[in-house]
């Protein structure tokens, strides 16, 4: 699942450290996940209370063209 060049570089790095490729990948993932926890409340898309003040129209799937392209509501 890794591009060949990335896999070779990771294997070489793991070998230099005396650990397995799997251990290097686990360490890397744990580090990355600790650095930037994903919180939906911090996502600007969901943080916009003007747009997301409620659950939205119940027929959004059926009437999405009117909701997206009908400028009579403006």
C-alpha positions in Angstrom: 0.0 0.0 0.0 3.1 2.3 0.1 4.7 3.7 -3.0 7.9 1.7 -3.6 10.3 4.6 -3.0 8.6 5.5 0.3 8.6 1.8 1.4 12.4 1.5 0.7 13.1 4.7 2.6 11.0 3.6 5.5 12.7 0.2 5.6 16.1 1.8 5.6 15.2 4.2 8.4 13.7 1.3 10.4 16.9 -0.7 9.8 19.1 2.1 11.0 17.0 2.4 14.2 17.1 -1.4 14.7 13.3 -1.7 14.6 10.8 -3.4 12.2 9.0 -1.5 9.5 5.8 -2.3 11.4 7.1 -0.7 14.5 8.2 2.4 12.6 4.8 2.7 11.0 3.0 2.3 14.4 5.2 4.9 16.0 4.7 7.3 13.1 0.9 6.9 13.1 0.7 7.3 16.9 2.8 10.5 16.7 0.8 12.0 13.9 -2.6 11.2 15.5 -1.4 12.8 18.8 -0.2 15.9 16.9 -3.5 16.8 15.2 -6.5 15.3 16.9 -9.5 15.5 14.6 -12.4 17.3 16.3 -15.5 18.0 14.3 -16.2 21.1 16.3 -13.0 22.6 15.0 -13.8 21.9 11.4 -14.8 25.3 9.8 -17.5 23.6 7.7 -19.3 22.5 10.8 -18.3 25.4 13.0 -20.3 27.9 10.9 -23.5 28.2 13.1 -25.1 30.5 10.6 -25.2 27.7 8.0 -25.6 24.8 10.4 -28.0 26.3 13.0 -30.3 23.3 12.6 -30.6 20.0 10.9 -31.6 21.6 7.6 -34.5 20.9 5.4 -35.9 17.4 5.6 -36.2 17.1 1.9 -32.7 18.2 1.1 -31.9 15.1 -0.9 -35.0 15.4 -3.1 -34.9 19.2 -3.5 -31.2 19.8 -3.6 -31.3 21.4 -7.0 -33.7 24.0 -5.7 -31.7 24.5 -2.6 -28.5 24.9 -4.4 -29.5 26.8 -7.6 -32.8 28.6 -6.8 -31.9 32.2 -6.2 -35.5 33.3 -5.5 -34.8 32.7 -1.8 -32.0 35.3 -1.8 
